[in-house]
Every structure is written in structure tokens, then in C-alpha cells.
């Protein structure tokens, strides 16, 4: 009994060490691992398309380029629709700006009347705030330019990684066979196919989440009579991948426009109510059903993976760590020594043998 307890303690300590050192490696190596992980995710999505094209007598490299071009065209179409909605919104900006100035003037008069603060003092406060904001804006601009340059590099690297992963996929599979020589090739091949299906289900689930949340946001804003409900609704939907802060950022503009347009506090409250209700449904109903249930993951472990991904990799970790968790569960389900971890990761009750 004593020996079994020591073995159990050593095993637990070893697993804890793996988690700690793995977290350090993932954090330090994020400039390498993040684009590779995105490339792997995209490769798993494009793999069935490439296989289908190759079965129709299209060369491997041509099939890869065609499938990758399909993704880029889809992203370009979404970006074009977003810019089109933004352009329609910009045509009304001058009128909104004039109304906003009028509202601010009325607010200044109200402050003067209620709190006995002169307009000169208010203007002085605004000037101090403006100077501080200018200094903060320069720092934000430098960070934005730096992040934009990194994103541009990643935008170039990720397609290159995708092409290399798909083109040399047979070689990578052979590497896995050599790394795990004691495992049967059929077992490794099964895990690979299920991992690809796991990535595919994750992407399909996330797209479904964004679509449902965008529709619900748009319908709520349309019912309130907020201008451009589709633009604001789907912008808020896309920004939901940033926990808490995303929905706050997305709600600022429609709240402001509703207040300026209707000159009533009830419409901004209505916008806040719409986004709050939809956000609650997304976190507790839509996301678990559309994503966690497809991957058959425990909801608590899924939330922990999202938090850990955000800590280690930022926004990229919020996206990538859930399918990583799904793959770990696939491996644990098919490894007898990891049945306990399969029970921890699983979203459904495991059947006892």
C-alpha cells in the first residue's frame, strides 16, 4: 500500500511538472507555436478538400493552392461585406457628429445648472483630458503599428506553413510512426483522422456560434430601431472571442448612436440589455451546444482551457486551446493508461467496461 501511494504521488508530481514546463515552453515559444497552430488548424480544414481534388486527377500542389485560395476568397468576401456596411454607416457620420455636438452642448448647460460648474472650467477639464488622451493615443498607435506588423508577418507565414504541412503530410505521418514505434499504425492513423474531424467540428461550431449571435444581436438592435443593426450586431458577434472586453468594445458605438439619435437614456439601456442577454445565451447555451458538445468536452475544463489559452497566448490561445483539448481527449480515450484523464476531459458520462 505504501509503495502504491508513492507511485501515485510520483505520477501526480510528474504530471504537474509536465504541465508547468509545458506552459513555460508554450509561453516562451508562442511566436513559433501560434502561427504553426493556426496553420495546423487550417490544414485540417483543407485536408478533405485537397483529398477530394486529388481524387479528381488534380496534382497535389495545385489542389493545395486551390483549397487555400478558396479560404482566402471567403475571408475577402466577408471583409468586403463588412467594409460595405461600414461605408454605408460613414455616409451618416456628419449628421451624427452634428447631433453629438448638440447633445454635448446641452449636457454642458445641464452640468452648469445642476452642479454650478462653469463652461470655462468644463472646457479646461476637456482640454486636460484631450492632452492626456493624445499621449495615450500615441502609445496605443505605436502598439497598434507593432501588432499590425506582426500580424502582417503571420499573414504571410501561416499560408506558407499550410502549404508545407499539406504537401509533406505523408512525411509528417511517417515521423509520427517513428516517434511512437510501439503503437500500431492503425491506432495512430485513427487518432489522426479523428483529430482532423475534431478541428473541423470546432470550426463548424464556432462559425455557427458567430452566425447565431450575430443574428440575435441584429434582431435585437433592429427591434430597438438602432441604425445599421447588421453591422453592429455581427461586429459584436465577431468580438465575442475576446472575453468580457470584446462585448464592451462592440457596444460603445451602438450605445452612443442610440443616445444621439433618440436623445433618450432608454435606448442605450435597451442596447446594453440586448447585448447582455445575447452574451449570456452565448456563454451558457449557444457555445456549449455548438462547440463543447461537438467535441464532447467537459464544460468546466473547456472554460479552464480558454482561460489558460488567454494567459499563455492571448487572443490566439482563446481560439486554439479548445481544439487542442479535444485532441487530448481523443488520445486519452484511446490510451488505457489515461482513462482517468479521459473521464476528467469528457463532457459525457463514460461507460464502464
N, C-alpha and C positions, 0 to 999 in steps of 0.2 A: 504493500500500500504506500509506503514511504517513497519507494522508487517510482511508482506511478505518479505520485504528486510532484516529485522532482522533474520527471519528464514533462508533465503538463505545464509546470512553471517555466521550464526551458522553452517549450514550444510557444507559450504565450509571449515570453520575452523576445524570442526570435521574430515572431510576427510583428511585435511592436517596433523592433529595430528595423525591420523591412519597411514598415510604414513611415518611420521617421526619416530614414536615409532616402527612401524613395521620394518623399516630399521635398527633401533638400535638393535632390537631383532634378526633380521636375521644376522647382523654382529657379535654380541657377541656370538650368538648360532651356528655359522657356523660349529664348529666341530661336533655338533649333527645333524644339519639340512642337511648338504651336503651329508653324506652317506645315510641318510633316504630318501632324494630326489632322489638320484641315484637308491636306492632300489625300490622306488615307480615307477620310470620310467621303470626299468627292469621288475617289477611285472606287469605293464600294458601291456608290450610287451609279456610276457609269459602267461598272463591270458587266451587268446584264445587257446593257445596250451594245457594248463592244462585242460581246459573245454573239448576240443576235446578228449584228452586221457582219461579223466574220463568218458566220454560218451561211450568209448570202454572198459568199465569194468576194468579200471586200478585205483588202490587206489589213494587217494588224494596225500599223501606224495610221493608215487612212481612217480606220474605224475609230481609233482613239481621238484623232483630230476632229472628226465629225461629231462624236458624242460630246466632247469638250466644247465645241462651238455651239452645240445646242444649249448647254447650260449658260454660256455667255450671252447668247441671244435672248434667252428667257430673262436673265438679270437686266439686260439692256432694255427690254420691253417694260419691265416693272419700273425701272428708273425713268423711262420716258413718260409713263403714265403719271408718276409722282411729280415730275417737272411740269407736266401739262396742268395738273391740278394746282401746283404752286404758282404757275403763270396766271391762271385764272384768278387766284387769290390776290396776286400783286396788282391787278387792274383796279381793285377796290382799296388799295392801301392808302392813296391820297385822301379819299373821303374818310376812311377810318382814322387817319392821322389828324385830320381837322377836328373830328369829333372827339378824339382823345385829348387834344389840346383844350377844347372847350370844357370837357369834363374835369381836367386838371385845374383849370381856372376856377370853376365852380367849387371844387374841393378846397382850393386855397382860400376862397372867400368864406367857406363854411368853417375852416380851421381858425381863420381870423376872428370870426364872430363867436365861435364856441369856446376857444381857448385863449383868446386875446393875444395871438401871436401875429405880429405884423408881417406884411408881404415881403418887406426887405429882409427880415430875419429868415423867413422861409426860403427866399432866393439865396441867401448866404449858405443855408444848410444844403440846398440843392447844388450849389457850386462846389462846396466841400465834398459832397458825395460824388459829384461828377469827376473831380480831380482824383479821388481815391479809386473810382471805377476805371478811370483811364489807366492808372498804374496797374490795377489788377487786369485790365483788358490786355495790356502789353504782355504780361506774364502768361495770360491764357492764350494769346496769339502765338507766342513762342512755343508753348506746349502743343498747340494745335498743329503748327507747322512741323514740329518734330514728329508728332504722331502721324501726320499726313505723309511724311517722307517714309516712315517705317511701313505704313500701310501700302504705299506705292511699291516698295521693295517686296512686301509679301504678295501683293497682287501679281507681281512678275514671277516670284519663286514658286508659289503654290501651283499654277498650271504646269510649270516645268517638272515639279515633283510628281504631279498627277500622271503626266506622260511617261515618266521614267518608271513609276510604280506599275502602271498598266502594261507597259511594253515588256518589262522584265519580270512579269508576275510569276512565270514558271520558275525562274531562278530563285525568287524570294521564297516560294513554296519549298523548293529543294533545300534552301538554307534552314527552314523550319524542320524539315525531316532530319537534317544532320544535327541540329541543336538538341532535338528530342529523339535520339535513336532508339530508346527503349519503348516509345509509343508506337502503336500501329499506325500506318499511313492512313488507313481508313478513318481512324479516330481523329487524327489531325485534320484531314480533309473535311470531315463532318463539322468540326468546330469552325473551320474557316468559312464554310458555306453558311452556317448559322450566324457567324459574326457579320457577314455581309448582309444577311437578312435583318439582323438586329440594327445595323446602321440604317438600312433602308426604311425599316419601320419607324425608327426615331425621326428621320427627316420627314416622312409622311405624316407622322403625328404632330411635329412642330408646325408644318405648313397648315395642317388642319386647325391647330390652336390659333395661329395668326389670322386665318380666314374667319373663324367663328368670332374671335374677339374683335376683329375689325368690323365685321357686320353688326355685332351688338353695339359697339361704340357709335357707329354711323347711324344706326336706327335711333339710338337714344338722343344723339345730338340733333337728328332730323326732327324728332318729335318735339324737341325744345325750340326748334326754329333757328338753330345756330347756322350761320352761313358756312358753306363748304364742309358739310358733315363727313363726307367720304375722305377728304384729305386729312382732317383732324382725327377721324376715327381710326384709319389704318396707320397713321403716323404713331398714334398711341399704342396700337397693336404691335407694331414692329419694335417699339422701345420697351415693351414689357420684358424683354430678355435682360434688361438692367433692373435688378430688384429694387423696389421702392422708389429710387431716384428716377427711373425711366418714366413712370406714370406721372410723377410730379413735373418733370420737364415737358412732357407732352401736353399736360393740362393747362400750362400757363397761358399759351396763346388763345385757345378757345375760351378760357375764363375771361381774359382781357377783352376779347372781341364781343363776347356776350354782354359784358358790362357796358362797353362803349355803345354797342348797337341798341340795346334796350334801356339803358340808363336805370337799371333796377338790380338790386342785390340778389333777387331771387333766381335770376338766370345763371349767374356764376355758381350759386349754390346748387342749382339743377345740374350743371356740368360736373361739379365735384361729385354729386350723388351718382350720376351715370357712370363715371369712371370708377368710383369706389365699388359700386355693385358689380360691374363687369370684372374688375380686378379681383374681387372676392370669388366670383364664379370661376375665373381663370385659374386661380391658385388652388381652389378646393374641389372643383368639379371638372372643368374642361381639361386642364393639364394632366391630372391623374388618369382620366379616362382615355385621353388621346395619346399620351406618351407612356406613362408608367405602366398602364395596363397592357400596352403592346409589347413592352419589354419584360413584363411580368416581374416588376421590381417592387420592393417594399417602399411605401410612400415616405416613411421616416428616413430610410437610407438614401432615397433619392434626394430629399431636401438636404441631408448632410453632404452628399456629393456635390450639390450645387454650391453650397457654402464653401466647401473645401476648394472647388474649382475657382470660385471667385477670389479666394485668398491667394491661391498659388498662381493663377494665370489671368486673373481679371475677367473681363467680359468673355474672352475666348474660353476660359475654364467653365463659365456658366453654360456654354453650348456643348463643349466636348466631353465633360466628365460623365454625363448621363449615359451616352453610348459606351464609354469605357466601362462603366458599371455593369451595363448589360452584357458585355463580353466577359467580364469577370464571372458573372453569374452563369453564363453558358459553360465556361471552363469548370466552375465549381460543381455544376450539376452533373458533369460527366467525369469527375475525378472522385473516386471513393474516399480518399483522404480528406477531401474538402466538403463533405456533406453538411457539416455544421455551418460552414460559411454559406453554402447554398441555401440553407434554411434561414439564415440571417438576411441574405440579399433578396430572397424570394418574396413576391407580393401575394402569393397564394399559399395555402397550406400544403406542405409537402406530404406526399403519401408515404406511409411507412411500408418497408419491404417485409 
